[in-house]
Amino acid sequence: MIQATVHYDESQRIDSFQITGHADSGEYGQDIVCAAVSVLAITTVNGLQRVAQIPIDVENRDQAGGFLEVHLPPKLEATTELKGQAILQSFADGLRDVATNYTDFVTYHKVTN
């Protein structure tokens, strides 16, 4: 099962997220749930780095049962912050939708620090 956790600070700013596990909803190469979560995650990382130009901290360990963790810097310029939060909120909404539609394969957790 994929477990996705999105961390919010006290002001409801998304400051990190973590994805672990495998969906196992189909054969390797045919797993649409895994593909959906992977596309959301990769697009989000690329958007944060290339579009918003945010120097994020990324840890990725495929061999450890599927693991991706992303942290944003605590302080960003206002326009950069808006871009990053728009990308991250779209990501969180997409993850929540996948988890809602594929409850046997994905769990979504919102954590407020």
Biopython code that builds the backbone (N, CA, C, O; Angstrom):
import numpy as np
from Bio.PDB.StructureBuilder import StructureBuilder

atoms = [
    (1, "MET", "N", (0.840, -1.183, 0.000)),
    (1, "MET", "CA", (0.000, 0.000, 0.000)),
    (1, "MET", "C", (0.884, 1.244, 0.000)),
    (1, "MET", "O", (1.916, 1.284, 0.669)),
    (2, "ILE", "N", (0.474, 2.245, -0.748)),
    (2, "ILE", "CA", (1.159, 3.536, -0.747)),
    (2, "ILE", "C", (0.601, 4.374, 0.391)),
    (2, "ILE", "O", (-0.613, 4.478, 0.561)),
    (3, "GLN", "N", (1.490, 4.965, 1.164)),
    (3, "GLN", "CA", (1.083, 5.886, 2.211)),
    (3, "GLN", "C", (1.655, 7.252, 1.885)),
    (3, "GLN", "O", (2.871, 7.430, 1.815)),
    (4, "ALA", "N", (0.776, 8.205, 1.688)),
    (4, "ALA", "CA", (1.176, 9.575, 1.349)),
    (4, "ALA", "C", (0.836, 10.482, 2.526)),
    (4, "ALA", "O", (-0.285, 10.467, 3.035)),
    (5, "THR", "N", (1.813, 11.267, 2.948)),
    (5, "THR", "CA", (1.618, 12.185, 4.067)),
    (5, "THR", "C", (2.066, 13.576, 3.634)),
    (5, "THR", "O", (3.179, 13.758, 3.141)),
    (6, "VAL", "N", (1.190, 14.547, 3.824)),
    (6, "VAL", "CA", (1.502, 15.937, 3.507)),
    (6, "VAL", "C", (1.526, 16.699, 4.829)),
    (6, "VAL", "O", (0.571, 16.661, 5.605)),
    (7, "HIS", "N", (2.638, 17.392, 5.066)),
    (7, "HIS", "CA", (2.831, 18.127, 6.320)),
    (7, "HIS", "C", (2.564, 19.615, 6.113)),
    (7, "HIS", "O", (3.080, 20.236, 5.184)),
    (8, "TYR", "N", (1.748, 20.166, 7.002)),
    (8, "TYR", "CA", (1.408, 21.582, 6.997)),
    (8, "TYR", "C", (1.961, 22.212, 8.269)),
    (8, "TYR", "O", (1.981, 21.573, 9.321)),
    (9, "ASP", "N", (2.413, 23.469, 8.180)),
    (9, "ASP", "CA", (2.816, 24.158, 9.400)),
    (9, "ASP", "C", (1.590, 24.810, 10.028)),
    (9, "ASP", "O", (0.476, 24.643, 9.533)),
    (10, "GLU", "N", (1.790, 25.548, 11.108)),
    (10, "GLU", "CA", (0.662, 26.146, 11.836)),
    (10, "GLU", "C", (-0.114, 27.171, 11.022)),
    (10, "GLU", "O", (-1.267, 27.464, 11.339)),
    (11, "SER", "N", (0.505, 27.724, 9.968)),
    (11, "SER", "CA", (-0.192, 28.694, 9.116)),
    (11, "SER", "C", (-0.820, 28.033, 7.882)),
    (11, "SER", "O", (-1.258, 28.720, 6.958)),
    (12, "GLN", "N", (-0.861, 26.680, 7.875)),
    (12, "GLN", "CA", (-1.424, 25.889, 6.775)),
    (12, "GLN", "C", (-0.584, 25.947, 5.504)),
    (12, "GLN", "O", (-1.098, 25.729, 4.407)),
    (13, "ARG", "N", (0.696, 26.237, 5.651)),
    (13, "ARG", "CA", (1.666, 26.187, 4.549)),
    (13, "ARG", "C", (2.168, 24.750, 4.444)),
    (13, "ARG", "O", (2.598, 24.169, 5.441)),
    (14, "ILE", "N", (2.117, 24.178, 3.251)),
    (14, "ILE", "CA", (2.684, 22.850, 3.058)),
    (14, "ILE", "C", (4.201, 23.003, 3.078)),
    (14, "ILE", "O", (4.770, 23.742, 2.275)),
    (15, "ASP", "N", (4.857, 22.291, 4.012)),
    (15, "ASP", "CA", (6.305, 22.429, 4.109)),
    (15, "ASP", "C", (7.068, 21.153, 3.762)),
    (15, "ASP", "O", (8.288, 21.182, 3.602)),
    (16, "SER", "N", (6.347, 20.027, 3.646)),
    (16, "SER", "CA", (7.006, 18.783, 3.230)),
    (16, "SER", "C", (5.951, 17.735, 2.890)),
    (16, "SER", "O", (4.774, 17.870, 3.225)),
    (17, "PHE", "N", (6.416, 16.689, 2.212)),
    (17, "PHE", "CA", (5.559, 15.527, 1.983)),
    (17, "PHE", "C", (6.421, 14.280, 1.890)),
    (17, "PHE", "O", (7.617, 14.338, 1.605)),
    (18, "GLN", "N", (5.766, 13.148, 2.141)),
    (18, "GLN", "CA", (6.451, 11.862, 2.106)),
    (18, "GLN", "C", (5.524, 10.836, 1.476)),
    (18, "GLN", "O", (4.328, 10.795, 1.766)),
    (19, "ILE", "N", (6.097, 10.007, 0.609)),
    (19, "ILE", "CA", (5.355, 8.907, -0.009)),
    (19, "ILE", "C", (6.171, 7.639, 0.200)),
    (19, "ILE", "O", (7.362, 7.601, -0.107)),
    (20, "THR", "N", (5.518, 6.595, 0.728)),
    (20, "THR", "CA", (6.201, 5.321, 0.939)),
    (20, "THR", "C", (5.338, 4.175, 0.425)),
    (20, "THR", "O", (4.117, 4.295, 0.321)),
    (21, "GLY", "N", (5.991, 3.073, 0.110)),
    (21, "GLY", "CA", (5.288, 1.852, -0.252)),
    (21, "GLY", "C", (5.015, 1.704, -1.735)),
    (21, "GLY", "O", (5.417, 2.526, -2.558)),
    (22, "HIS", "N", (4.324, 0.636, -2.040)),
    (22, "HIS", "CA", (3.936, 0.303, -3.409)),
    (22, "HIS", "C", (2.446, -0.008, -3.436)),
    (22, "HIS", "O", (1.913, -0.577, -2.483)),
    (23, "ALA", "N", (1.778, 0.357, -4.508)),
    (23, "ALA", "CA", (0.336, 0.127, -4.602)),
    (23, "ALA", "C", (0.004, -1.353, -4.771)),
    (23, "ALA", "O", (-0.937, -1.852, -4.154)),
    (24, "ASP", "N", (0.770, -2.053, -5.602)),
    (24, "ASP", "CA", (0.498, -3.463, -5.894)),
    (24, "ASP", "C", (-0.934, -3.681, -6.372)),
    (24, "ASP", "O", (-1.582, -4.660, -6.002)),
    (25, "SER", "N", (-1.418, -2.757, -7.195)),
    (25, "SER", "CA", (-2.780, -2.901, -7.720)),
    (25, "SER", "C", (-2.807, -3.581, -9.086)),
    (25, "SER", "O", (-3.877, -3.800, -9.655)),
    (26, "GLY", "N", (-1.642, -3.911, -9.603)),
    (26, "GLY", "CA", (-1.555, -4.568, -10.897)),
    (26, "GLY", "C", (-0.138, -5.045, -11.135)),
    (26, "GLY", "O", (0.755, -4.804, -10.323)),
    (27, "GLU", "N", (0.061, -5.720, -12.249)),
    (27, "GLU", "CA", (1.388, -6.207, -12.612)),
    (27, "GLU", "C", (2.335, -5.030, -12.809)),
    (27, "GLU", "O", (1.913, -3.918, -13.129)),
    (28, "TYR", "N", (3.635, -5.301, -12.611)),
    (28, "TYR", "CA", (4.639, -4.275, -12.846)),
    (28, "TYR", "C", (4.477, -3.739, -14.274)),
    (28, "TYR", "O", (4.404, -4.510, -15.231)),
    (29, "GLY", "N", (4.423, -2.441, -14.399)),
    (29, "GLY", "CA", (4.226, -1.813, -15.694)),
    (29, "GLY", "C", (2.764, -1.613, -16.058)),
    (29, "GLY", "O", (2.458, -0.921, -17.029)),
    (30, "GLN", "N", (1.853, -2.214, -15.289)),
    (30, "GLN", "CA", (0.420, -2.111, -15.544)),
    (30, "GLN", "C", (-0.338, -1.540, -14.348)),
    (30, "GLN", "O", (-1.569, -1.508, -14.353)),
    (31, "ASP", "N", (0.383, -1.095, -13.334)),
    (31, "ASP", "CA", (-0.211, -0.627, -12.079)),
    (31, "ASP", "C", (-0.614, 0.846, -12.225)),
    (31, "ASP", "O", (0.222, 1.739, -12.086)),
    (32, "ILE", "N", (-1.898, 1.094, -12.506)),
    (32, "ILE", "CA", (-2.340, 2.476, -12.758)),
    (32, "ILE", "C", (-2.324, 3.337, -11.507)),
    (32, "ILE", "O", (-2.160, 4.554, -11.597)),
    (33, "VAL", "N", (-2.490, 2.723, -10.338)),
    (33, "VAL", "CA", (-2.460, 3.499, -9.097)),
    (33, "VAL", "C", (-1.041, 3.986, -8.834)),
    (33, "VAL", "O", (-0.829, 5.153, -8.504)),
    (34, "CYS", "N", (-0.082, 3.099, -8.979)),
    (34, "CYS", "CA", (1.323, 3.475, -8.826)),
    (34, "CYS", "C", (1.687, 4.555, -9.838)),
    (34, "CYS", "O", (2.368, 5.525, -9.506)),
    (35, "ALA", "N", (1.234, 4.381, -11.057)),
    (35, "ALA", "CA", (1.530, 5.364, -12.102)),
    (35, "ALA", "C", (0.945, 6.729, -11.759)),
    (35, "ALA", "O", (1.600, 7.753, -11.955)),
    (36, "ALA", "N", (-0.277, 6.750, -11.252)),
    (36, "ALA", "CA", (-0.922, 8.016, -10.901)),
    (36, "ALA", "C", (-0.148, 8.746, -9.806)),
    (36, "ALA", "O", (0.118, 9.943, -9.922)),
    (37, "VAL", "N", (0.209, 8.033, -8.753)),
    (37, "VAL", "CA", (0.936, 8.652, -7.645)),
    (37, "VAL", "C", (2.328, 9.081, -8.105)),
    (37, "VAL", "O", (2.801, 10.156, -7.734)),
    (38, "SER", "N", (2.976, 8.255, -8.900)),
    (38, "SER", "CA", (4.309, 8.592, -9.408)),
    (38, "SER", "C", (4.290, 9.845, -10.273)),
    (38, "SER", "O", (5.154, 10.711, -10.137)),
    (39, "VAL", "N", (3.318, 9.942, -11.150)),
    (39, "VAL", "CA", (3.213, 11.122, -12.015)),
    (39, "VAL", "C", (2.954, 12.375, -11.185)),
    (39, "VAL", "O", (3.554, 13.420, -11.437)),
    (40, "LEU", "N", (2.073, 12.278, -10.206)),
    (40, "LEU", "CA", (1.821, 13.429, -9.334)),
    (40, "LEU", "C", (3.101, 13.856, -8.616)),
    (40, "LEU", "O", (3.422, 15.043, -8.569)),
    (41, "ALA", "N", (3.824, 12.898, -8.063)),
    (41, "ALA", "CA", (5.034, 13.208, -7.306)),
    (41, "ALA", "C", (6.138, 13.776, -8.186)),
    (41, "ALA", "O", (6.748, 14.785, -7.835)),
    (42, "ILE", "N", (6.400, 13.152, -9.310)),
    (42, "ILE", "CA", (7.475, 13.611, -10.205)),
    (42, "ILE", "C", (7.149, 14.978, -10.777)),
    (42, "ILE", "O", (8.027, 15.837, -10.864)),
    (43, "THR", "N", (5.900, 15.193, -11.169)),
    (43, "THR", "CA", (5.491, 16.489, -11.698)),
    (43, "THR", "C", (5.625, 17.570, -10.630)),
    (43, "THR", "O", (6.027, 18.694, -10.929)),
    (44, "THR", "N", (5.291, 17.236, -9.397)),
    (44, "THR", "CA", (5.406, 18.205, -8.305)),
    (44, "THR", "C", (6.864, 18.566, -8.047)),
    (44, "THR", "O", (7.192, 19.746, -7.924)),
    (45, "VAL", "N", (7.732, 17.582, -7.965)),
    (45, "VAL", "CA", (9.157, 17.854, -7.744)),
    (45, "VAL", "C", (9.710, 18.697, -8.892)),
    (45, "VAL", "O", (10.416, 19.678, -8.656)),
    (46, "ASN", "N", (9.397, 18.323, -10.122)),
    (46, "ASN", "CA", (9.866, 19.095, -11.277)),
    (46, "ASN", "C", (9.307, 20.517, -11.265)),
    (46, "ASN", "O", (10.029, 21.468, -11.564)),
    (47, "GLY", "N", (8.038, 20.664, -10.925)),
    (47, "GLY", "CA", (7.434, 21.993, -10.870)),
    (47, "GLY", "C", (8.071, 22.877, -9.816)),
    (47, "GLY", "O", (8.337, 24.054, -10.058)),
    (48, "LEU", "N", (8.314, 22.306, -8.641)),
    (48, "LEU", "CA", (8.953, 23.082, -7.582)),
    (48, "LEU", "C", (10.361, 23.516, -7.980)),
    (48, "LEU", "O", (10.764, 24.651, -7.724)),
    (49, "GLN", "N", (11.110, 22.601, -8.610)),
    (49, "GLN", "CA", (12.486, 22.915, -8.983)),
    (49, "GLN", "C", (12.576, 23.787, -10.232)),
    (49, "GLN", "O", (13.308, 24.777, -10.241)),
    (50, "ARG", "N", (11.847, 23.435, -11.277)),
    (50, "ARG", "CA", (12.011, 24.104, -12.573)),
    (50, "ARG", "C", (11.118, 25.326, -12.756)),
    (50, "ARG", "O", (11.566, 26.344, -13.283)),
    (51, "VAL", "N", (9.876, 25.241, -12.332)),
    (51, "VAL", "CA", (8.936, 26.343, -12.537)),
    (51, "VAL", "C", (9.068, 27.377, -11.426)),
    (51, "VAL", "O", (9.274, 28.562, -11.690)),
    (52, "ALA", "N", (8.948, 26.919, -10.177)),
    (52, "ALA", "CA", (9.020, 27.843, -9.043)),
    (52, "ALA", "C", (10.462, 28.152, -8.643)),
    (52, "ALA", "O", (10.716, 29.116, -7.921)),
    (53, "GLN", "N", (11.395, 27.340, -9.108)),
    (53, "GLN", "CA", (12.828, 27.492, -8.811)),
    (53, "GLN", "C", (13.102, 27.523, -7.307)),
    (53, "GLN", "O", (13.833, 28.375, -6.802)),
    (54, "ILE", "N", (12.491, 26.567, -6.615)),
    (54, "ILE", "CA", (12.668, 26.434, -5.172)),
    (54, "ILE", "C", (13.742, 25.374, -4.919)),
    (54, "ILE", "O", (13.665, 24.274, -5.465)),
    (55, "PRO", "N", (14.731, 25.694, -4.104)),
    (55, "PRO", "CA", (15.782, 24.717, -3.786)),
    (55, "PRO", "C", (15.297, 23.709, -2.733)),
    (55, "PRO", "O", (15.617, 23.824, -1.550)),
    (56, "ILE", "N", (14.529, 22.733, -3.186)),
    (56, "ILE", "CA", (13.951, 21.750, -2.267)),
    (56, "ILE", "C", (14.982, 20.681, -1.913)),
    (56, "ILE", "O", (15.943, 20.449, -2.646)),
    (57, "ASP", "N", (14.754, 20.044, -0.775)),
    (57, "ASP", "CA", (15.559, 18.912, -0.335)),
    (57, "ASP", "C", (14.775, 17.657, -0.685)),
    (57, "ASP", "O", (13.665, 17.461, -0.189)),
    (58, "VAL", "N", (15.344, 16.801, -1.541)),
    (58, "VAL", "CA", (14.652, 15.605, -2.015)),
    (58, "VAL", "C", (15.440, 14.366, -1.613)),
    (58, "VAL", "O", (16.646, 14.280, -1.844)),
    (59, "GLU", "N", (14.746, 13.411, -1.008)),
    (59, "GLU", "CA", (15.341, 12.111, -0.710)),
    (59, "GLU", "C", (14.488, 11.048, -1.383)),
    (59, "GLU", "O", (13.278, 10.982, -1.166)),
    (60, "ASN", "N", (15.123, 10.220, -2.197)),
    (60, "ASN", "CA", (14.415, 9.210, -2.971)),
    (60, "ASN", "C", (15.150, 7.893, -2.821)),
    (60, "ASN", "O", (16.338, 7.804, -3.131)),
    (61, "ARG", "N", (14.441, 6.853, -2.341)),
    (61, "ARG", "CA", (15.045, 5.529, -2.191)),
    (61, "ARG", "C", (14.070, 4.491, -2.730)),
    (61, "ARG", "O", (13.198, 4.016, -2.003)),
    (62, "ASP", "N", (14.218, 4.141, -3.998)),
    (62, "ASP", "CA", (13.345, 3.129, -4.600)),
    (62, "ASP", "C", (13.545, 1.755, -3.968)),
    (62, "ASP", "O", (12.593, 0.986, -3.832)),
    (63, "GLN", "N", (14.775, 1.450, -3.584)),
    (63, "GLN", "CA", (15.074, 0.128, -3.042)),
    (63, "GLN", "C", (14.485, -0.070, -1.647)),
    (63, "GLN", "O", (14.331, -1.208, -1.203)),
    (64, "ALA", "N", (14.157, 1.002, -0.956)),
    (64, "ALA", "CA", (13.649, 0.904, 0.415)),
    (64, "ALA", "C", (12.123, 0.800, 0.441)),
    (64, "ALA", "O", (11.477, 1.411, 1.293)),
    (65, "GLY", "N", (11.551, 0.045, -0.467)),
    (65, "GLY", "CA", (10.106, -0.133, -0.464)),
    (65, "GLY", "C", (9.352, 1.029, -1.061)),
    (65, "GLY", "O", (8.162, 1.195, -0.796)),
    (66, "GLY", "N", (10.019, 1.834, -1.858)),
    (66, "GLY", "CA", (9.399, 3.021, -2.437)),
    (66, "GLY", "C", (9.376, 4.129, -1.407)),
    (66, "GLY", "O", (8.601, 4.062, -0.452)),
    (67, "PHE", "N", (10.202, 5.142, -1.574)),
    (67, "PHE", "CA", (10.302, 6.217, -0.589)),
    (67, "PHE", "C", (10.671, 7.510, -1.291)),
    (67, "PHE", "O", (11.651, 7.567, -2.034)),
    (68, "LEU", "N", (9.882, 8.545, -1.052)),
    (68, "LEU", "CA", (10.181, 9.887, -1.545)),
    (68, "LEU", "C", (9.809, 10.864, -0.444)),
    (68, "LEU", "O", (8.703, 10.828, 0.094)),
    (69, "GLU", "N", (10.754, 11.738, -0.119)),
    (69, "GLU", "CA", (10.483, 12.771, 0.876)),
    (69, "GLU", "C", (11.016, 14.095, 0.333)),
    (69, "GLU", "O", (12.136, 14.173, -0.170)),
    (70, "VAL", "N", (10.188, 15.132, 0.448)),
    (70, "VAL", "CA", (10.539, 16.455, -0.066)),
    (70, "VAL", "C", (10.295, 17.485, 1.032)),
    (70, "VAL", "O", (9.244, 17.493, 1.672)),
    (71, "HIS", "N", (11.286, 18.355, 1.237)),
    (71, "HIS", "CA", (11.182, 19.446, 2.214)),
    (71, "HIS", "C", (11.436, 20.773, 1.512)),
    (71, "HIS", "O", (12.357, 20.895, 0.705)),
    (72, "LEU", "N", (10.607, 21.767, 1.829)),
    (72, "LEU", "CA", (10.814, 23.121, 1.328)),
    (72, "LEU", "C", (11.644, 23.917, 2.322)),
    (72, "LEU", "O", (11.637, 23.625, 3.518)),
    (73, "PRO", "N", (12.362, 24.923, 1.830)),
    (73, "PRO", "CA", (13.045, 25.825, 2.763)),
    (73, "PRO", "C", (11.999, 26.564, 3.600)),
    (73, "PRO", "O", (10.875, 26.772, 3.141)),
    (74, "PRO", "N", (12.357, 26.962, 4.822)),
    (74, "PRO", "CA", (11.370, 27.621, 5.696)),
    (74, "PRO", "C", (10.959, 29.015, 5.237)),
    (74, "PRO", "O", (9.833, 29.436, 5.503)),
    (75, "LYS", "N", (11.826, 29.728, 4.567)),
    (75, "LYS", "CA", (11.525, 31.103, 4.136)),
    (75, "LYS", "C", (11.775, 31.232, 2.637)),
    (75, "LYS", "O", (12.828, 30.847, 2.127)),
    (76, "LEU", "N", (10.788, 31.778, 1.954)),
    (76, "LEU", "CA", (10.911, 32.026, 0.521)),
    (76, "LEU", "C", (10.385, 33.417, 0.207)),
    (76, "LEU", "O", (9.572, 33.971, 0.946)),
    (77, "GLU", "N", (10.856, 33.964, -0.887)),
    (77, "GLU", "CA", (10.346, 35.252, -1.380)),
    (77, "GLU", "C", (8.861, 35.056, -1.697)),
    (77, "GLU", "O", (8.453, 33.961, -2.084)),
    (78, "ALA", "N", (8.062, 36.092, -1.538)),
    (78, "ALA", "CA", (6.596, 35.993, -1.605)),
    (78, "ALA", "C", (6.090, 35.367, -2.904)),
    (78, "ALA", "O", (5.238, 34.480, -2.856)),
    (79, "THR", "N", (6.581, 35.793, -4.043)),
    (79, "THR", "CA", (6.112, 35.253, -5.323)),
    (79, "THR", "C", (6.506, 33.795, -5.471)),
    (79, "THR", "O", (5.722, 32.984, -5.966)),
    (80, "THR", "N", (7.705, 33.458, -5.049)),
    (80, "THR", "CA", (8.168, 32.067, -5.099)),
    (80, "THR", "C", (7.319, 31.199, -4.179)),
    (80, "THR", "O", (6.965, 30.074, -4.532)),
    (81, "GLU", "N", (6.997, 31.715, -3.013)),
    (81, "GLU", "CA", (6.146, 30.988, -2.057)),
    (81, "GLU", "C", (4.769, 30.699, -2.656)),
    (81, "GLU", "O", (4.253, 29.589, -2.523)),
    (82, "LEU", "N", (4.174, 31.699, -3.316)),
    (82, "LEU", "CA", (2.860, 31.500, -3.946)),
    (82, "LEU", "C", (2.914, 30.424, -5.022)),
    (82, "LEU", "O", (2.030, 29.569, -5.094)),
    (83, "LYS", "N", (3.934, 30.463, -5.847)),
    (83, "LYS", "CA", (4.081, 29.437, -6.888)),
    (83, "LYS", "C", (4.220, 28.049, -6.273)),
    (83, "LYS", "O", (3.558, 27.100, -6.692)),
    (84, "GLY", "N", (5.084, 27.948, -5.284)),
    (84, "GLY", "CA", (5.318, 26.659, -4.648)),
    (84, "GLY", "C", (4.076, 26.109, -3.977)),
    (84, "GLY", "O", (3.780, 24.920, -4.099)),
    (85, "GLN", "N", (3.347, 26.955, -3.272)),
    (85, "GLN", "CA", (2.143, 26.490, -2.583)),
    (85, "GLN", "C", (1.038, 26.114, -3.575)),
    (85, "GLN", "O", (0.268, 25.191, -3.310)),
    (86, "ALA", "N", (0.950, 26.801, -4.694)),
    (86, "ALA", "CA", (-0.034, 26.420, -5.715)),
    (86, "ALA", "C", (0.286, 25.034, -6.268)),
    (86, "ALA", "O", (-0.613, 24.213, -6.449)),
    (87, "ILE", "N", (1.559, 24.774, -6.535)),
    (87, "ILE", "CA", (1.978, 23.460, -7.027)),
    (87, "ILE", "C", (1.691, 22.392, -5.972)),
    (87, "ILE", "O", (1.146, 21.334, -6.288)),
    (88, "LEU", "N", (2.054, 22.665, -4.731)),
    (88, "LEU", "CA", (1.877, 21.692, -3.654)),
    (88, "LEU", "C", (0.416, 21.437, -3.324)),
    (88, "LEU", "O", (0.050, 20.302, -3.019)),
    (89, "GLN", "N", (-0.434, 22.465, -3.377)),
    (89, "GLN", "CA", (-1.852, 22.253, -3.103)),
    (89, "GLN", "C", (-2.494, 21.412, -4.200)),
    (89, "GLN", "O", (-3.345, 20.568, -3.917)),
    (90, "SER", "N", (-2.094, 21.635, -5.443)),
    (90, "SER", "CA", (-2.588, 20.798, -6.549)),
    (90, "SER", "C", (-2.159, 19.352, -6.349)),
    (90, "SER", "O", (-2.938, 18.427, -6.580)),
    (91, "PHE", "N", (-0.918, 19.161, -5.919)),
    (91, "PHE", "CA", (-0.401, 17.823, -5.618)),
    (91, "PHE", "C", (-1.218, 17.163, -4.509)),
    (91, "PHE", "O", (-1.641, 16.015, -4.651)),
    (92, "ALA", "N", (-1.441, 17.878, -3.410)),
    (92, "ALA", "CA", (-2.204, 17.327, -2.293)),
    (92, "ALA", "C", (-3.630, 16.979, -2.721)),
    (92, "ALA", "O", (-4.155, 15.937, -2.330)),
    (93, "ASP", "N", (-4.255, 17.836, -3.513)),
    (93, "ASP", "CA", (-5.612, 17.557, -4.005)),
    (93, "ASP", "C", (-5.628, 16.305, -4.874)),
    (93, "ASP", "O", (-6.526, 15.472, -4.752)),
    (94, "GLY", "N", (-4.640, 16.172, -5.746)),
    (94, "GLY", "CA", (-4.548, 14.988, -6.604)),
    (94, "GLY", "C", (-4.341, 13.719, -5.808)),
    (94, "GLY", "O", (-4.977, 12.701, -6.081)),
    (95, "LEU", "N", (-3.450, 13.771, -4.819)),
    (95, "LEU", "CA", (-3.224, 12.602, -3.967)),
    (95, "LEU", "C", (-4.482, 12.203, -3.210)),
    (95, "LEU", "O", (-4.816, 11.023, -3.112)),
    (96, "ARG", "N", (-5.170, 13.196, -2.682)),
    (96, "ARG", "CA", (-6.404, 12.933, -1.929)),
    (96, "ARG", "C", (-7.442, 12.268, -2.840)),
    (96, "ARG", "O", (-8.141, 11.348, -2.416)),
    (97, "ASP", "N", (-7.541, 12.728, -4.077)),
    (97, "ASP", "CA", (-8.488, 12.133, -5.022)),
    (97, "ASP", "C", (-8.124, 10.687, -5.352)),
    (97, "ASP", "O", (-8.999, 9.822, -5.398)),
    (98, "VAL", "N", (-6.835, 10.423, -5.581)),
    (98, "VAL", "CA", (-6.405, 9.049, -5.866)),
    (98, "VAL", "C", (-6.696, 8.162, -4.654)),
    (98, "VAL", "O", (-7.195, 7.048, -4.808)),
    (99, "ALA", "N", (-6.388, 8.648, -3.457)),
    (99, "ALA", "CA", (-6.633, 7.863, -2.242)),
    (99, "ALA", "C", (-8.123, 7.596, -2.035)),
    (99, "ALA", "O", (-8.507, 6.522, -1.571)),
    (100, "THR", "N", (-8.954, 8.567, -2.376)),
    (100, "THR", "CA", (-10.402, 8.401, -2.235)),
    (100, "THR", "C", (-10.931, 7.346, -3.205)),
    (100, "THR", "O", (-11.820, 6.569, -2.857)),
    (101, "ASN", "N", (-10.390, 7.320, -4.409)),
    (101, "ASN", "CA", (-10.871, 6.393, -5.432)),
    (101, "ASN", "C", (-10.232, 5.012, -5.379)),
    (101, "ASN", "O", (-10.768, 4.060, -5.944)),
    (102, "TYR", "N", (-9.093, 4.896, -4.706)),
    (102, "TYR", "CA", (-8.373, 3.627, -4.633)),
    (102, "TYR", "C", (-7.985, 3.332, -3.183)),
    (102, "TYR", "O", (-6.805, 3.189, -2.863)),
    (103, "THR", "N", (-8.987, 3.245, -2.319)),
    (103, "THR", "CA", (-8.758, 3.116, -0.875)),
    (103, "THR", "C", (-8.008, 1.840, -0.488)),
    (103, "THR", "O", (-7.382, 1.795, 0.571)),
    (104, "ASP", "N", (-8.059, 0.811, -1.323)),
    (104, "ASP", "CA", (-7.340, -0.427, -1.017)),
    (104, "ASP", "C", (-5.845, -0.320, -1.299)),
    (104, "ASP", "O", (-5.071, -1.194, -0.909)),
    (105, "PHE", "N", (-5.439, 0.759, -1.981)),
    (105, "PHE", "CA", (-4.052, 0.850, -2.438)),
    (105, "PHE", "C", (-3.304, 2.094, -1.988)),
    (105, "PHE", "O", (-2.073, 2.119, -2.022)),
    (106, "VAL", "N", (-4.036, 3.141, -1.561)),
    (106, "VAL", "CA", (-3.399, 4.410, -1.173)),
    (106, "VAL", "C", (-4.086, 4.974, 0.068)),
    (106, "VAL", "O", (-5.313, 4.989, 0.166)),
    (107, "THR", "N", (-3.268, 5.437, 1.011)),
    (107, "THR", "CA", (-3.816, 6.209, 2.124)),
    (107, "THR", "C", (-3.204, 7.595, 2.075)),
    (107, "THR", "O", (-2.035, 7.760, 1.727)),
    (108, "TYR", "N", (-4.007, 8.590, 2.426)),
    (108, "TYR", "CA", (-3.577, 9.986, 2.437)),
    (108, "TYR", "C", (-3.721, 10.522, 3.854)),
    (108, "TYR", "O", (-4.768, 10.367, 4.483)),
    (109, "HIS", "N", (-2.665, 11.153, 4.350)),
    (109, "HIS", "CA", (-2.694, 11.741, 5.684)),
    (109, "HIS", "C", (-2.286, 13.210, 5.590)),
    (109, "HIS", "O", (-1.301, 13.555, 4.937)),
    (110, "LYS", "N", (-3.048, 14.050, 6.242)),
    (110, "LYS", "CA", (-2.696, 15.457, 6.393)),
    (110, "LYS", "C", (-2.224, 15.636, 7.834)),
    (110, "LYS", "O", (-2.953, 15.326, 8.777)),
    (111, "VAL", "N", (-1.012, 16.132, 7.995)),
    (111, "VAL", "CA", (-0.445, 16.326, 9.322)),
    (111, "VAL", "C", (-0.153, 17.819, 9.514)),
    (111, "VAL", "O", (0.521, 18.438, 8.689)),
    (112, "THR", "N", (-0.659, 18.383, 10.596)),
    (112, "THR", "CA", (-0.376, 19.784, 10.912)),
    (112, "THR", "C", (0.577, 19.816, 12.091)),
    (112, "THR", "O", (0.313, 19.236, 13.144)),
    (113, "ASN", "N", (1.685, 20.502, 11.893)),
    (113, "ASN", "CA", (2.713, 20.591, 12.958)),
    (113, "ASN", "C", (2.394, 21.690, 13.937)),
    (113, "ASN", "O", (3.144, 21.905, 14.889)),
]
sb = StructureBuilder()
sb.init_structure("model")
sb.init_model(0)
sb.init_chain("A")
sb.init_seg("    ")
for serial, (resi, resn, name, xyz) in enumerate(atoms, 1):
    if name == "N":
        sb.init_residue(resn, " ", resi, " ")
    sb.init_atom(name, np.array(xyz, "f"), 0.0, 1.0, " ", f" {name:<3s}", serial, name[0])
structure = sb.get_structure()
